[in-house]
């Protein structure tokens, strides 16, 4: 990771804007909105301690464990903690690629927000481990898990699915966004090509679920997450960074995915996206339950794709429809979000960490454009910081009961194969970016570019900015770029 940097870089200051230095926006934050410093404290004091212990970092470094106990300790499967021992699936001694990739992403976010090179080293260790072990070089695909008893990686290519393949690219993709190492990009491009060439089924107007059926699932199952998670895991973030040929192709593929989401999984009557679309009944709240998390994330991604591809109809659809979801999901009396719509249309007031984060993120994104949407954020984030955060051992709980504001007795632990650092760290990143903009303060983020890139490829996560200031310092042979964005949108 180290690179030789000429001493003249240490004092380099670059101002890039529409030919102007960054100018702060006037503050429009509502009373009680957590500011950027509160989000940084959340990251440093409430999230990172859970992810920086020896138990979290793995052996070797980068082989991050997929499941840990609520106190952060390793799982002793001969004498497991109750939150793991009561779940037969978690008792299987496996490491899952989704979890390792999400944890890698978390360390990338930590560096992005703090500039501390320690977190970039952890992210690089995760990237290196995944690229050496989890990427299937024979097919261009990726494995799903490693059996820690036998050392074997599985399953066979026919039984992998596009959702898990997308998340295999999450950590590697975020690392590339931060650092732009040329040798990382070919792995991402090859995996993306594999997904679209092998899984896209024109008869379904969608990526199908697997290449061969099993006793549990049909290969041609039409699932929302096979489409949606390509967007949020890597495509929306990385498309602007690609060479022109690939950038054009990815924009076309993102549009195809978005149209699939809207045509196949969206119910205009319910204003909801449904998880499966194999029959008309699966797309109606009268007979099927669906959560607000996938719905609001779909609108979030459609909005960004519309902006990136210059399709204002997509932006308008996502913003108007997403605003209706926020209004429906917000529980004013409790000052918090509901999690789902039960069969028949009633709200489920219980909470899940990732759904709660997605709703906050969409509301915050909308608030940057129209501060009226910031009204949800003071009570919703206060609830999150008060009840979701484990104030003893760090991180956030998987689920909370609405009647107690506490985790249910049978709750999954805070670290399990589908709950690693991803959602809580993205929540902190988006919370920081949007809060700084709403308070009229600069958004400061850190990168470690291999070489200073074109200014059009420097942007704050999924957002864009009208101006930024760039400073470079060298620490232990690493060039760390401090970028100060303003007028984020």
C-alpha positions as CSV (number, residue, x, y, z in Angstrom):
1,X,0.0,0.0,0.0
2,X,2.9,2.3,0.6
3,X,4.1,4.4,-2.3
4,X,7.1,6.7,-2.7
5,X,5.8,10.3,-2.6
6,X,7.9,13.3,-3.4
7,X,8.2,15.7,-0.6
8,X,6.7,18.5,-2.7
9,X,3.3,16.8,-2.4
10,X,3.2,17.3,1.3
11,X,2.3,21.0,0.9
12,X,0.1,20.5,-2.2
13,X,-3.2,22.3,-2.1
14,X,-5.6,22.2,-5.0
15,X,-8.8,24.0,-5.3
16,X,-11.2,22.6,-7.9
17,X,-14.6,24.0,-8.5
18,X,-16.4,25.7,-11.3
19,X,-13.3,27.8,-11.2
20,X,-14.0,29.0,-7.6
21,X,-13.1,28.0,-4.1
22,X,-15.6,26.2,-2.0
23,X,-18.4,28.4,-0.6
24,X,-20.5,27.1,2.3
25,X,-24.3,26.9,1.9
26,X,-26.5,28.7,4.4
27,X,-27.6,26.4,7.2
28,X,-31.1,25.0,7.0
29,X,-30.8,22.3,9.7
30,X,-33.9,21.9,11.9
31,X,-33.5,22.1,15.7
32,X,-32.2,18.9,17.2
33,X,-30.6,17.5,14.0
34,X,-27.3,15.7,14.9
35,X,-24.5,17.6,13.3
36,X,-21.5,16.1,11.6
37,X,-19.4,15.9,14.8
38,X,-22.1,13.8,16.4
39,X,-21.9,11.4,13.5
40,X,-18.1,11.2,13.8
41,X,-18.5,10.5,17.5
42,X,-21.0,7.8,16.6
43,X,-18.4,6.2,14.3
44,X,-15.4,6.5,16.6
45,X,-17.0,5.8,20.0
46,X,-20.1,3.7,19.3
47,X,-19.2,1.6,16.2
48,X,-15.5,1.2,15.7
49,X,-14.7,-0.3,19.2
50,X,-16.7,-3.3,18.2
51,X,-14.8,-3.7,14.9
52,X,-11.3,-3.0,16.0
53,X,-10.7,-5.7,18.6
54,X,-8.4,-8.6,18.0
55,X,-11.4,-10.9,17.7
56,X,-12.9,-8.7,14.9
57,X,-9.8,-8.5,12.8
58,X,-9.4,-12.2,12.1
59,X,-6.5,-14.6,11.8
60,X,-4.8,-13.8,9.5
61,X,-5.8,-10.2,9.4
62,X,-8.5,-9.8,6.7
63,X,-10.0,-13.2,7.4
64,X,-12.8,-11.5,9.3
65,X,-15.1,-13.8,11.3
66,X,-18.7,-13.7,10.1
67,X,-20.3,-14.2,13.5
68,X,-19.3,-12.9,16.9
69,X,-21.0,-12.7,20.3
70,X,-22.7,-9.5,21.5
71,X,-19.7,-8.6,23.7
72,X,-17.5,-8.7,20.6
73,X,-15.8,-12.0,21.5
74,X,-15.1,-14.9,19.2
75,X,-17.6,-17.7,19.2
76,X,-16.6,-20.8,21.1
77,X,-18.7,-23.4,19.5
78,X,-18.0,-25.9,22.3
79,X,-19.5,-23.4,24.8
80,X,-21.3,-20.7,22.7
81,X,-22.8,-17.5,23.9
82,X,-26.6,-17.8,24.0
83,X,-27.3,-15.4,21.1
84,X,-25.3,-17.8,18.8
85,X,-25.8,-21.1,20.4
86,X,-29.6,-21.1,20.0
87,X,-29.3,-20.7,16.2
88,X,-28.2,-23.9,14.3
89,X,-27.2,-21.9,11.2
90,X,-24.9,-19.6,13.2
91,X,-23.3,-22.7,14.9
92,X,-22.0,-23.8,11.5
93,X,-18.3,-23.0,11.4
94,X,-18.3,-21.0,8.2
95,X,-17.0,-17.6,7.1
96,X,-19.3,-15.9,4.6
97,X,-18.1,-13.7,1.8
98,X,-21.0,-11.2,2.2
99,X,-19.9,-10.6,5.8
100,X,-16.2,-10.3,5.0
101,X,-16.9,-7.9,2.2
102,X,-19.3,-5.8,4.3
103,X,-16.7,-5.6,7.1
104,X,-14.1,-4.5,4.6
105,X,-16.4,-1.8,3.4
106,X,-16.8,-0.6,7.1
107,X,-13.1,-0.1,7.5
108,X,-13.1,1.8,4.2
109,X,-15.8,4.1,5.5
110,X,-13.8,4.6,8.7
111,X,-10.8,5.8,6.7
112,X,-13.0,7.9,4.5
113,X,-14.4,9.8,7.5
114,X,-11.2,10.0,9.7
115,X,-8.2,9.8,7.4
116,X,-6.6,7.3,9.9
117,X,-4.4,5.0,7.8
118,X,-4.9,2.2,10.2
119,X,-8.4,1.6,8.9
120,X,-7.2,1.6,5.3
121,X,-4.7,-1.1,6.3
122,X,-7.6,-3.2,7.7
123,X,-9.6,-2.6,4.5
124,X,-6.7,-3.6,2.3
125,X,-6.3,-6.8,4.3
126,X,-9.9,-7.6,3.7
127,X,-9.6,-6.8,0.0
128,X,-6.4,-8.9,-0.3
129,X,-8.0,-11.9,1.5
130,X,-11.1,-11.7,-0.7
131,X,-9.2,-11.4,-4.0
132,X,-6.8,-14.3,-3.0
133,X,-9.5,-16.6,-1.8
134,X,-13.1,-15.7,-2.5
135,X,-12.8,-14.7,-6.1
136,X,-13.3,-17.8,-8.3
137,X,-10.6,-17.3,-10.9
138,X,-11.8,-20.1,-13.1
139,X,-15.3,-18.6,-13.7
140,X,-15.0,-14.9,-12.9
141,X,-17.6,-15.5,-10.2
142,X,-17.1,-15.5,-6.4
143,X,-17.6,-18.1,-3.7
144,X,-20.3,-17.7,-1.0
145,X,-18.6,-19.2,2.0
146,X,-15.6,-21.1,3.4
147,X,-16.1,-24.2,5.5
148,X,-13.6,-23.6,8.3
149,X,-13.5,-27.3,9.3
150,X,-12.4,-28.5,5.8
151,X,-11.0,-25.3,4.3
152,X,-13.2,-25.8,1.2
153,X,-15.0,-22.9,-0.5
154,X,-18.5,-23.3,-1.9
155,X,-21.0,-23.7,-3.3
156,X,-20.6,-24.8,-6.9
157,X,-21.2,-21.9,-9.5
158,X,-24.6,-23.2,-10.4
159,X,-25.9,-22.5,-6.9
160,X,-24.6,-19.0,-6.4
161,X,-26.9,-16.1,-6.6
162,X,-26.5,-12.5,-8.0
163,X,-27.2,-10.9,-4.6
164,X,-24.3,-12.6,-2.9
165,X,-22.1,-12.0,-5.9
166,X,-22.9,-8.3,-5.8
167,X,-21.9,-8.1,-2.1
168,X,-18.7,-9.9,-2.9
169,X,-17.8,-6.6,-4.8
170,X,-18.9,-4.2,-2.1
171,X,-15.7,-4.0,-0.1
172,X,-13.4,-4.3,-3.1
173,X,-15.4,-1.7,-4.9
174,X,-15.4,0.8,-2.1
175,X,-11.6,0.3,-1.7
176,X,-11.2,1.1,-5.4
177,X,-13.3,4.2,-5.0
178,X,-10.9,5.3,-2.2
179,X,-7.6,4.4,-3.8
180,X,-8.0,3.7,-7.6
181,X,-5.4,0.9,-7.7
182,X,-5.4,-0.2,-11.4
183,X,-4.9,-3.9,-10.5
184,X,-8.2,-4.0,-8.5
185,X,-10.5,-2.8,-11.3
186,X,-10.2,-5.9,-13.6
187,X,-11.6,-8.2,-10.9
188,X,-14.6,-5.9,-10.5
189,X,-15.2,-5.7,-14.2
190,X,-14.9,-9.5,-14.7
191,X,-17.3,-10.3,-11.9
192,X,-19.9,-7.7,-13.1
193,X,-19.7,-9.2,-16.6
194,X,-20.2,-12.7,-15.3
195,X,-23.3,-11.6,-13.4
196,X,-25.0,-10.0,-16.3
197,X,-24.0,-12.5,-18.9
198,X,-24.9,-15.6,-16.9
199,X,-27.9,-14.5,-14.9
200,X,-29.8,-12.0,-17.1
201,X,-32.9,-13.7,-18.5
202,X,-34.8,-11.6,-21.1
203,X,-37.9,-13.7,-20.6
204,X,-38.0,-12.6,-17.0
205,X,-36.8,-9.0,-17.7
206,X,-34.6,-9.6,-14.8
207,X,-31.5,-11.3,-13.4
208,X,-32.7,-14.8,-12.4
209,X,-31.8,-16.2,-9.0
210,X,-29.5,-19.2,-9.8
211,X,-28.1,-21.1,-12.7
212,X,-29.7,-24.4,-11.6
213,X,-32.6,-25.1,-9.3
214,X,-32.3,-26.7,-5.9
215,X,-34.9,-28.2,-3.6
216,X,-35.2,-24.8,-1.9
217,X,-35.3,-22.4,-4.9
218,X,-36.0,-22.3,-8.6
219,X,-33.3,-21.1,-10.8
220,X,-35.7,-18.7,-12.6
221,X,-37.0,-17.3,-9.3
222,X,-37.5,-13.5,-9.9
223,X,-36.2,-11.7,-6.8
224,X,-35.9,-8.0,-6.2
225,X,-32.5,-8.3,-4.4
226,X,-30.9,-9.9,-7.4
227,X,-31.4,-6.6,-9.3
228,X,-31.4,-4.0,-6.5
229,X,-28.2,-5.0,-4.8
230,X,-26.1,-4.7,-8.0
231,X,-26.9,-1.0,-7.8
232,X,-26.2,-0.2,-4.1
233,X,-23.3,-2.6,-3.7
234,X,-21.0,-1.3,-6.5
235,X,-22.6,0.0,-9.7
236,X,-23.9,3.5,-8.6
237,X,-20.6,4.2,-6.7
238,X,-18.2,3.0,-9.4
239,X,-19.8,3.8,-12.8
240,X,-18.5,7.4,-12.9
241,X,-14.9,6.1,-12.3
242,X,-14.8,3.7,-15.3
243,X,-13.3,4.2,-18.7
244,X,-15.8,5.5,-21.2
245,X,-16.6,2.2,-22.9
246,X,-17.4,0.5,-19.6
247,X,-19.1,3.6,-18.2
248,X,-21.5,3.6,-21.1
249,X,-22.2,-0.1,-20.7
250,X,-22.8,0.2,-17.0
251,X,-25.2,3.1,-17.4
252,X,-27.2,1.0,-19.8
253,X,-27.2,-1.9,-17.5
254,X,-28.2,0.3,-14.5
255,X,-31.1,1.6,-16.5
256,X,-32.2,-1.9,-17.4
257,X,-32.1,-2.9,-13.7
258,X,-34.1,0.1,-12.7
259,X,-36.7,-0.5,-15.3
260,X,-36.9,-4.1,-14.2
261,X,-37.4,-3.0,-10.6
262,X,-40.2,-0.7,-11.7
263,X,-41.9,-3.0,-14.2
264,X,-41.6,-6.3,-12.3
265,X,-41.5,-5.6,-8.6
266,X,-43.3,-2.3,-8.0
267,X,-47.0,-2.1,-7.1
268,X,-48.4,1.4,-8.0
269,X,-51.5,0.6,-5.9
270,X,-49.4,0.0,-2.8
271,X,-46.4,2.3,-3.7
272,X,-44.2,-0.6,-2.5
273,X,-41.6,-2.9,-4.0
274,X,-42.1,-6.6,-3.3
275,X,-39.4,-9.1,-2.8
276,X,-40.6,-11.6,-5.4
277,X,-42.5,-11.3,-8.6
278,X,-43.2,-14.8,-9.8
279,X,-47.0,-14.3,-9.7
280,X,-49.3,-11.3,-9.4
281,X,-50.2,-12.3,-5.9
282,X,-46.6,-11.7,-4.8
283,X,-46.9,-8.0,-5.7
284,X,-49.9,-7.1,-3.5
285,X,-50.0,-6.1,0.2
286,X,-53.3,-7.9,0.4
287,X,-51.5,-11.3,0.3
288,X,-47.8,-10.5,0.7
289,X,-45.8,-8.7,3.4
290,X,-43.0,-6.4,2.3
291,X,-40.5,-4.2,4.2
292,X,-39.9,-0.5,3.9
293,X,-36.1,-1.1,3.7
294,X,-36.0,-2.6,0.2
295,X,-38.7,-0.2,-1.0
296,X,-36.9,3.0,0.1
297,X,-33.5,1.7,-1.0
298,X,-35.0,1.0,-4.5
299,X,-36.3,4.6,-4.7
300,X,-32.9,5.8,-3.4
301,X,-31.0,3.9,-6.1
302,X,-33.5,4.8,-8.9
303,X,-33.0,8.5,-8.0
304,X,-29.2,8.3,-8.3
305,X,-29.4,6.3,-11.5
306,X,-31.8,8.9,-12.9
307,X,-29.4,11.7,-12.0
308,X,-26.4,9.9,-13.4
309,X,-28.0,8.9,-16.7
310,X,-29.9,12.2,-17.2
311,X,-33.3,10.6,-16.9
312,X,-35.4,13.2,-15.0
313,X,-38.5,11.0,-15.1
314,X,-36.7,8.5,-12.9
315,X,-35.6,11.2,-10.4
316,X,-39.1,12.6,-10.2
317,X,-40.7,9.1,-9.7
318,X,-38.2,8.2,-7.0
319,X,-38.5,11.4,-5.1
320,X,-42.3,11.7,-5.2
321,X,-42.9,8.0,-4.4
322,X,-40.2,7.8,-1.8
323,X,-41.6,10.9,0.0
324,X,-44.9,9.0,0.3
325,X,-43.2,6.1,1.8
326,X,-41.5,8.3,4.4
327,X,-44.9,9.7,5.4
328,X,-46.4,6.3,5.7
329,X,-43.5,4.7,7.6
330,X,-42.9,7.4,10.2
331,X,-44.6,6.8,13.5
332,X,-45.0,10.3,14.8
333,X,-46.0,9.4,18.3
334,X,-42.9,7.2,18.8
335,X,-40.6,9.5,16.8
336,X,-39.4,6.4,14.9
337,X,-39.8,4.3,11.7
338,X,-42.0,1.3,11.2
339,X,-40.2,-1.6,9.5
340,X,-42.7,-3.2,7.2
341,X,-46.3,-3.5,5.9
342,X,-48.0,-6.7,7.1
343,X,-50.2,-8.8,4.9
344,X,-53.5,-6.8,4.7
345,X,-51.8,-3.4,4.9
346,X,-51.2,-2.8,8.7
347,X,-47.8,-1.4,9.7
348,X,-45.3,-3.4,11.7
349,X,-43.9,-0.9,14.3
350,X,-41.0,-3.2,15.3
351,X,-37.5,-2.1,14.1
352,X,-34.7,-3.7,12.1
353,X,-31.4,-1.9,12.0
354,X,-30.9,-1.8,8.2
355,X,-34.4,-0.8,7.4
356,X,-34.2,2.0,9.9
357,X,-30.9,3.2,8.4
358,X,-32.3,3.1,4.9
359,X,-35.2,5.3,5.8
360,X,-33.0,7.8,7.6
361,X,-30.7,7.9,4.6
362,X,-33.4,8.6,2.1
363,X,-34.9,11.3,4.3
364,X,-31.5,12.9,4.7
365,X,-30.9,12.8,1.0
366,X,-34.2,14.4,0.3
367,X,-33.6,17.0,3.0
368,X,-30.5,18.2,1.2
369,X,-32.7,19.1,-1.8
370,X,-35.7,20.3,0.3
371,X,-35.2,20.9,4.0
372,X,-38.9,20.1,4.7
373,X,-37.9,16.4,4.7
374,X,-35.4,17.0,7.6
375,X,-38.3,17.1,10.0
376,X,-38.2,13.3,10.3
377,X,-34.5,13.3,11.3
378,X,-34.2,14.8,14.8
379,X,-36.6,12.3,16.4
380,X,-35.7,9.3,14.2
381,X,-31.9,9.7,14.8
382,X,-32.4,10.4,18.5
383,X,-34.3,7.1,18.7
384,X,-31.5,5.4,16.8
385,X,-28.7,6.7,19.0
386,X,-30.7,6.1,22.2
387,X,-32.1,2.6,21.6
388,X,-30.3,0.9,18.7
389,X,-26.7,1.6,19.9
390,X,-25.3,-0.9,22.4
391,X,-23.8,1.6,24.8
392,X,-21.8,-1.1,26.6
393,X,-20.0,-3.1,23.8
394,X,-20.7,-0.9,20.7
395,X,-22.4,-1.4,17.4
396,X,-26.2,-1.5,17.0
397,X,-28.7,-4.2,17.8
398,X,-30.2,-6.2,14.9
399,X,-33.8,-5.6,16.0
400,X,-35.9,-3.8,18.5
401,X,-39.4,-4.5,19.8
402,X,-41.6,-1.4,19.6
403,X,-43.3,-2.1,22.9
404,X,-40.0,-2.2,24.8
405,X,-37.5,-0.4,22.6
406,X,-35.2,-3.4,23.4
407,X,-34.0,-6.4,21.4
408,X,-36.4,-9.3,21.5
409,X,-35.3,-12.3,23.5
410,X,-34.5,-14.4,20.5
411,X,-32.7,-11.7,18.5
412,X,-29.8,-12.5,16.3
413,X,-26.4,-11.2,17.5
414,X,-24.9,-7.9,16.4
415,X,-22.5,-9.7,14.0
416,X,-23.8,-12.5,11.8
417,X,-23.5,-13.3,8.1
418,X,-25.9,-10.7,6.9
419,X,-25.2,-8.1,9.6
420,X,-21.6,-7.0,9.4
421,X,-20.5,-3.3,9.4
422,X,-22.2,-2.3,6.1
423,X,-25.5,-0.7,7.1
424,X,-24.4,0.9,10.3
425,X,-21.3,2.4,8.7
426,X,-23.1,3.6,5.6
427,X,-25.7,5.2,7.9
428,X,-22.9,7.1,9.6
429,X,-21.3,8.2,6.3
430,X,-24.6,9.4,4.8
431,X,-25.6,11.0,8.1
432,X,-22.3,12.9,8.3
433,X,-22.4,14.1,4.6
434,X,-26.0,15.3,4.8
435,X,-25.8,16.9,8.2
436,X,-22.7,18.9,7.2
437,X,-24.6,20.2,4.2
438,X,-27.7,21.0,6.2
439,X,-25.6,22.9,8.7
440,X,-23.8,24.8,5.9
441,X,-20.5,23.2,6.9
442,X,-17.9,21.7,4.6
443,X,-18.0,17.9,4.1
444,X,-14.5,16.6,4.8
445,X,-13.6,13.1,3.4
446,X,-10.3,11.3,3.0
447,X,-8.9,9.3,0.0
448,X,-5.6,7.6,-0.8
449,X,-5.4,7.9,-4.5
450,X,-2.6,6.1,-6.3
451,X,-2.4,9.1,-8.5
452,X,-4.4,12.3,-8.4
453,X,-7.4,11.5,-10.5
454,X,-9.4,13.7,-12.9
455,X,-11.5,16.2,-10.8
456,X,-14.8,14.8,-12.2
457,X,-14.1,11.5,-10.5
458,X,-13.7,12.9,-7.0
459,X,-17.1,13.0,-5.3
460,X,-18.6,12.4,-1.8
461,X,-19.9,8.8,-2.0
462,X,-23.2,8.7,-4.0
463,X,-23.5,12.5,-3.9
464,X,-22.0,15.3,-6.0
465,X,-20.6,18.6,-5.0
466,X,-20.3,22.0,-6.7
467,X,-16.8,22.7,-5.3
468,X,-14.1,21.1,-3.4
469,X,-10.7,21.8,-1.9
470,X,-8.0,19.2,-1.9
471,X,-5.0,18.9,0.4
472,X,-2.4,16.1,0.5
473,X,-0.2,14.9,3.3
474,X,2.2,12.0,3.5
475,X,2.0,9.6,6.4
476,X,4.2,6.5,6.5
477,X,4.8,6.7,2.8
478,X,1.0,6.9,2.0
479,X,-0.4,10.0,0.3
480,X,-3.6,10.9,2.1
481,X,-5.9,13.3,0.3
482,X,-8.1,15.5,2.5
483,X,-11.0,16.7,0.3
484,X,-13.3,19.5,1.5
485,X,-16.6,19.4,-0.4
486,X,-19.3,22.1,-0.4
487,X,-22.8,22.5,-1.9
488,X,-23.4,18.8,-1.8
489,X,-26.4,17.5,-3.7
